[in-house]
Amino acid sequence: MAATGARLEYATALLDEIDGDGYDTSDPAQLKMAFANPEVMQAARTAAGTKAGIIAGVDLLTAGVGGNL
């Protein structure tokens, strides 16, 4: 479950970071330009990895809590 949440968070955060750099993530041509820009992708991957790691960590720490309440 934590791995699924991390993957989903990573993908969402990656697109959010690209969008924040001024690219229109609903336009395939602009996405292609963003993916081809190493600086944009390095920053987006770093931010997305951090966010996904935090989400996965919280998911792992709270995995058994819901069933015990």
C-alpha positions in Angstrom: 0.0 0.0 0.0 2.8 2.4 0.9 4.5 1.7 -2.5 1.3 2.4 -4.4 0.8 5.7 -2.5 4.4 6.7 -3.1 4.2 6.0 -6.9 1.0 8.0 -7.1 2.4 10.9 -5.1 5.6 10.8 -7.2 3.7 11.1 -10.5 1.5 13.8 -9.2 4.3 15.8 -7.6 6.4 15.5 -10.8 3.6 17.0 -12.9 3.0 19.7 -10.3 6.7 20.7 -10.4 6.7 20.8 -14.2 3.5 22.9 -14.1 5.1 25.2 -11.6 8.0 25.8 -14.0 5.5 27.2 -16.5 4.8 24.2 -18.7 1.2 23.3 -19.5 1.0 19.7 -18.4 -2.2 19.2 -20.4 -0.3 19.9 -23.7 1.7 16.9 -24.9 4.1 19.2 -26.8 5.0 21.1 -23.7 5.4 18.0 -21.7 7.8 16.7 -24.3 9.8 20.0 -24.0 9.8 19.7 -20.2 11.0 16.1 -20.3 13.8 17.1 -22.6 15.0 19.8 -20.3 17.5 18.2 -17.9 17.4 21.0 -15.4 13.6 21.0 -15.1 13.5 17.2 -14.8 16.3 17.1 -12.2 14.5 19.6 -10.0 11.1 17.9 -10.5 12.5 14.4 -9.8 14.2 15.7 -6.6 11.0 17.4 -5.3 8.8 14.5 -6.3 11.1 12.0 -4.7 11.1 13.9 -1.4 7.3 14.2 -1.4 6.8 10.5 -2.3 9.3 9.4 0.4 7.4 11.4 3.0 4.0 10.0 2.0 5.4 6.4 1.9 7.0 6.9 5.4 3.7 8.1 6.9 1.8 5.3 5.2 4.2 2.7 6.7 4.1 4.3 10.1 0.3 4.4 10.2 -0.5 1.1 8.4 -1.8 -0.7 11.4 -3.5 2.2 13.2 -6.7 2.4 11.2 -7.7 -1.2 12.0 -7.2 -0.6 15.7 -9.4 2.4 16.2 
